[in-house]
Amino acid sequence: MNVYEVVNNISGLDDILKEALIKYINDYCLLFNNNPIVVENLLTQIKNNVNEVEIKDLDGSSGAVSNMSKAIFISSNLEEWNIVNTFLHELTHKISTNDIIEEGIVITLNAGLKYGSDDQEDSIFGPVRSWNMDGNNYAYKLGTAVLDEWITEWIANKISEMKNVEIKKYENGFFRIKTSHGYDGSNIMNLLEVTFGTQTIADLLTGLTIPKEQRNCVLPLYGFKKMNEMYDSDKILKQDEKELLLSLGKYIKTPTISIYLLKLIYEYNYEKDLSNKNNYLMKMMNLILRTYITKFDDKLNKCNTLESFGNLYNELKKIQLSLAWNLDLNKLNEMEYFAIYKELVNKFMNALNEKKVNNKYSDLIMSPEEIFRKFEDYESQFGHNKNNLIR
């Protein structure tokens, strides 16, 4: 089986979407250094789960997949700049389709990132088994399809390279840039990527590194297990966070980074007040940067070349552009994630001085006013960039 055999098996693709699909397959495999298991699983998942793309009226939705067929639907009302990204987003949902065998019955779920009642509604044959790992039941009301959507949007943006920048302003003076069109999680996805690695986060949803014989399971549990093994949750979580998780009932036995992240995502998704909703995003920033600093210290100690310093600079730059800022520096200094960011930059600059590396990274230190102007420049320059489509 090769790329062109898979692409030609799908009806309804025009030339642009064919080229986008070929690029998706090549680029996704490249993310995993063309790991043979990933290549085989990706081609197999596309061939087994996608055989048609249809442009139709979706009544307000930009795209959709059918759980009962192998179709991807794209809205006939989409503007040109959003067609490719929507296609790749929905394609990622389809390649993440996962079968769970429960008492001899095959139950098909979309990767297992929809929790609790969401999954039971998705299952034609009734409730699925409990999702147990590290003493916790991950089906317990912790997380929703939001993480599912954030990851699919993140993968689509990464491969399509569509530039999209929008300044989001909070009522209490905070602001940030959102760099994905469809969903609001681009800031968190950027931080998760630098903390856990591109492969870990991509595989959390798709599970394409998992051999075929192990794929009939709840794939995300492999990913969450790997995330929790990378860092010591007991040292990273604060005592009140541990107590909060343990107070949730019999389903939570071991407070971990991943289950606290899912808790915050759940709260974010169900919070209707925009100001409070943003507070949950900022709590996620606190958690992820508190985790990242452990990795950063280790990488900084090993920096001894211009390339290694440059790679670390790129991570810090991504963090800088993913934080929620405030023009009121006093308010900003009250935020845990900003204190951590300043600590990271100070350590980086001190290491540059100690090793007498030529400092060309001064833009890591910017005032809130300078950051806001940069965000405005990005929004003006990119916005919905119609010229950055796959051709």
C-alpha positions in Angstrom: 0.0 0.0 0.0 1.4 3.4 -0.9 0.3 7.1 -0.6 -1.2 7.4 -4.1 -3.2 4.2 -3.7 -4.8 5.6 -0.5 -5.4 9.0 -2.0 -7.0 7.6 -5.2 -9.3 5.4 -3.1 -11.2 8.5 -1.8 -13.9 10.0 -4.0 -14.8 13.7 -4.1 -11.2 15.1 -3.8 -10.3 18.0 -6.0 -6.7 18.7 -6.9 -6.1 21.0 -3.9 -7.5 18.5 -1.4 -5.5 15.7 -3.1 -2.3 17.7 -2.7 -3.3 18.5 0.9 -3.8 14.9 1.7 -0.5 13.8 0.2 1.3 16.6 2.2 -0.6 15.5 5.3 0.6 11.9 5.0 4.2 12.9 4.3 4.4 15.6 6.9 2.7 13.5 9.7 5.1 10.6 9.0 8.0 13.0 9.1 6.9 14.2 12.6 7.7 10.6 13.7 10.9 10.3 11.6 9.1 8.0 9.2 8.7 5.3 11.9 7.5 2.3 9.9 4.7 1.6 12.4 3.4 5.1 12.1 3.5 5.0 8.2 1.7 1.7 8.1 -0.9 2.7 10.7 -1.6 6.1 9.1 -2.1 4.6 5.6 -4.3 1.8 7.0 -6.4 4.2 9.1 -7.1 6.4 6.1 -7.9 3.5 3.8 -10.1 1.8 6.4 -12.0 5.0 7.6 -12.1 7.5 4.7 -13.5 6.8 1.2 -15.5 9.9 0.4 -15.3 13.7 0.8 -18.5 15.6 0.3 -19.2 19.3 0.1 -22.6 20.1 1.5 -24.7 22.4 3.6 -23.8 21.7 7.2 -26.1 24.4 8.8 -23.4 26.5 10.5 -20.7 23.8 11.0 -17.5 24.1 9.0 -16.9 20.3 8.8 -18.0 17.0 10.2 -17.4 13.3 10.0 -19.9 10.5 10.0 -19.6 7.8 12.7 -21.8 5.5 10.5 -19.9 5.8 7.3 -16.4 6.6 5.9 -17.3 10.1 4.8 -15.8 13.6 5.6 -18.2 16.5 5.1 -17.1 20.0 4.4 -19.4 23.0 4.4 -20.3 24.5 1.1 -20.3 27.9 2.8 -16.6 27.9 3.7 -14.3 30.6 2.4 -11.4 29.3 0.4 -8.7 29.9 3.1 -10.5 27.6 5.5 -11.3 24.6 3.2 -7.9 22.8 3.5 -7.6 23.3 7.2 -11.1 22.0 7.8 -10.4 18.9 5.7 -7.2 18.1 7.6 -9.0 18.7 10.9 -11.8 16.2 10.1 -9.3 13.8 8.5 -7.4 13.7 11.8 -10.7 12.7 13.6 -11.1 9.9 11.1 -7.6 8.5 11.5 -8.0 8.6 15.2 -11.0 6.2 15.1 -10.5 3.4 17.5 -12.3 0.1 18.1 -12.9 -1.2 21.7 -13.8 -4.8 22.1 -16.2 -5.2 25.0 -17.5 -8.6 25.7 -17.1 -9.7 22.2 -18.9 -6.6 20.7 -16.8 -4.1 18.8 -17.6 -0.5 19.9 -16.2 2.3 17.7 -15.2 5.5 19.4 -13.3 8.5 18.2 -10.0 7.9 20.0 -11.4 7.9 23.5 -11.0 11.6 24.2 -14.7 12.1 24.8 -15.4 11.2 28.4 -18.2 9.9 30.6 -21.7 10.4 29.2 -20.3 11.7 25.9 -18.8 8.3 25.1 -21.9 6.4 26.2 -23.9 8.5 23.8 -21.5 7.7 21.0 -21.7 3.9 21.6 -24.5 2.1 19.9 -24.1 -0.9 22.0 -24.1 0.6 25.5 -21.5 1.9 27.9 -17.8 1.1 27.5 -15.5 -0.4 30.1 -14.0 1.8 32.8 -10.8 3.5 31.7 -8.5 2.8 34.6 -4.8 3.8 34.9 -2.6 4.8 37.9 -5.6 4.2 40.2 -7.8 6.7 38.4 -10.8 6.2 36.2 -10.3 8.6 33.3 -13.9 8.2 32.3 -14.9 10.2 35.4 -16.3 13.5 34.2 -12.8 14.8 33.5 -12.4 16.3 30.1 -14.6 16.5 27.1 -14.3 16.5 23.3 -12.5 19.9 23.7 -9.0 18.3 24.0 -9.9 16.2 21.0 -10.7 19.3 19.0 -7.7 21.2 20.2 -5.3 18.5 19.1 -7.0 17.9 15.7 -6.9 21.7 15.0 -3.2 21.9 16.1 -2.2 19.0 13.8 -4.2 20.6 10.9 -2.5 24.0 11.4 0.9 22.4 11.8 0.7 20.6 8.5 -1.3 23.1 6.4 0.9 25.9 7.7 -2.1 28.2 7.5 -1.3 31.4 9.3 -4.1 32.7 11.5 -3.7 35.3 14.3 -6.4 36.9 16.3 -6.0 39.0 19.5 -8.3 37.9 22.3 -8.9 40.5 25.0 -10.2 39.8 28.4 -12.5 42.1 30.5 -9.9 42.3 33.2 -7.2 43.7 30.9 -5.5 40.4 29.9 -4.9 39.7 26.3 -3.3 36.9 24.2 -3.2 35.7 20.6 -5.1 32.8 19.3 -3.4 31.1 16.3 -6.0 28.5 15.3 -9.2 29.4 13.5 -11.7 26.8 14.7 -10.9 26.3 18.4 -9.6 28.3 21.3 -6.8 26.0 22.6 -3.8 27.1 20.5 -2.1 28.7 23.5 -2.4 25.5 25.5 -1.4 23.2 22.6 1.8 25.3 22.1 2.7 24.9 25.8 1.9 21.2 25.8 4.1 20.7 22.7 7.2 22.3 24.2 6.7 20.5 27.5 5.8 16.9 26.3 7.1 17.0 22.7 5.4 17.0 19.4 5.3 13.2 19.0 3.7 12.7 22.5 0.9 15.2 21.9 0.1 14.1 18.4 0.2 10.4 19.4 -2.1 11.1 22.4 -5.0 11.4 20.0 -4.1 9.2 17.0 -2.0 6.5 18.8 -0.3 5.7 15.5 2.9 4.5 17.2 1.0 1.7 18.8 1.2 -1.7 17.0 -1.9 -2.9 15.3 -2.6 -5.7 17.9 -2.7 -3.1 20.7 -4.9 -0.6 19.0 -8.2 -2.2 20.1 -8.1 -0.3 23.4 -8.5 3.1 24.8 -5.6 4.8 23.1 -5.2 8.0 25.1 -4.4 6.0 28.2 -1.1 5.1 26.6 -0.5 8.8 26.0 -1.5 9.9 29.5 0.6 7.2 31.0 3.6 8.4 29.0 3.0 12.0 30.0 2.8 11.1 33.6 6.0 9.1 33.4 7.9 12.0 32.0 7.5 14.1 35.2 7.0 13.6 38.9 3.4 14.7 39.4 3.8 14.5 43.2 6.5 17.3 43.0 4.7 19.4 40.4 1.2 19.5 41.7 0.6 21.7 44.7 -1.0 20.3 47.8 -4.3 22.1 47.3 -4.5 20.7 43.7 -3.8 17.2 45.0 -6.5 17.6 47.7 -9.0 18.9 45.1 -8.5 15.9 42.9 -8.7 13.5 45.8 -12.0 15.2 46.9 -13.6 14.3 43.6 -14.6 10.9 44.8 -13.7 7.2 44.5 -12.6 7.6 40.9 -9.5 9.5 41.6 -6.8 7.7 43.7 -3.6 9.2 42.4 -3.3 12.9 41.6 -1.4 13.3 38.3 -0.5 16.1 35.9 -2.7 14.6 33.1 -5.8 14.2 35.2 -5.5 17.7 36.7 -5.2 19.1 33.1 -8.3 17.2 32.1 -10.1 18.6 35.1 -9.2 22.2 34.1 -10.3 21.4 30.5 -13.6 20.1 31.8 -14.2 23.2 33.9 -13.1 25.5 31.0 -15.6 23.8 28.6 -18.6 24.0 30.9 -17.9 27.6 32.1 -20.2 30.0 30.4 -18.8 33.3 31.8 -15.9 34.4 29.5 -13.8 35.9 32.3 -14.0 32.7 34.3 -13.4 30.6 31.2 -10.1 32.5 30.6 -9.1 31.9 34.2 -9.1 28.2 33.5 -6.8 28.7 30.5 -4.5 30.6 32.8 -4.5 27.8 35.4 -3.5 25.5 32.6 -0.6 27.8 31.8 0.5 27.7 35.4 0.4 23.9 35.5 2.2 23.3 32.2 5.0 25.9 32.8 5.5 24.5 36.3 6.0 21.2 34.5 8.1 22.6 31.7 10.7 24.2 34.0 12.0 20.7 35.0 12.7 19.9 31.3 14.1 23.3 30.7 16.7 23.1 33.5 18.0 19.8 32.1 18.2 21.1 28.5 19.9 24.3 29.6 22.6 22.4 31.5 23.4 20.5 28.3 23.5 23.6 26.1 27.0 23.9 24.7 26.5 24.9 21.0 24.9 27.8 19.2 22.3 25.3 17.8 21.3 24.0 21.2 20.9 27.5 22.6 18.9 28.4 19.4 16.6 25.4 19.9 15.9 26.4 23.5 15.4 30.0 22.4 12.7 28.8 20.0 10.9 27.0 22.8 11.0 30.2 25.0 9.8 32.3 22.1 6.8 29.9 21.6 6.0 30.2 25.3 6.3 34.0 25.1 3.7 34.1 22.3 1.4 31.7 24.0 1.0 33.4 27.4 -1.8 35.7 28.4 -0.3 39.2 28.9 -1.6 42.3 30.6 -0.7 46.0 29.9 -0.8 46.4 33.7 2.5 44.9 34.8 1.4 44.7 38.4 -1.4 42.4 37.4 0.9 40.4 35.2 3.4 39.9 37.9 0.7 38.3 40.1 0.4 35.4 37.7 2.4 32.3 38.5 3.0 31.5 34.8 4.6 34.9 34.2 6.9 34.5 37.2 8.0 31.2 35.8 8.5 32.7 32.3 10.7 35.4 33.8 12.7 32.8 35.7 13.2 30.8 32.5 14.5 33.8 30.6 16.8 34.9 33.4 18.4 31.4 33.6 18.8 31.4 29.8 20.4 34.9 29.7 22.7 34.0 32.6 23.8 30.8 30.8 24.5 32.9 27.6 26.7 35.2 29.6 28.5 32.5 31.5 29.4 30.6 28.3 30.2 33.8 26.5 27.6 33.1 23.8 26.8 36.2 21.6 23.4 37.3 22.9 21.0 37.8 20.0 18.0 36.8 21.9 17.1 40.0 23.7 13.5 39.9 22.3 12.7 37.4 25.0 12.6 40.4 27.3 9.7 42.7 26.2 7.4 45.0 27.9 3.6 44.3 27.8 3.2 47.3 25.5 5.8 45.9 23.1 4.2 42.5 23.2 0.8 44.0 22.4 2.2 45.9 19.4 3.8 42.7 18.2 0.5 40.9 18.5 -1.2 43.7 16.5 1.5 43.4 13.8 1.0 39.6 13.6 -2.8 40.1 13.4 -2.4 42.7 10.7 0.2 40.6 8.8 -1.6 37.2 8.9 -5.2 37.2 10.1 -6.7 34.7 7.7 -3.9 34.4 5.2 -5.5 33.4 1.9 -2.1 33.2 0.2 -0.8 30.4 2.4 -3.0 27.6 1.1 -1.6 24.3 -0.1 -1.2 24.5 -3.8 
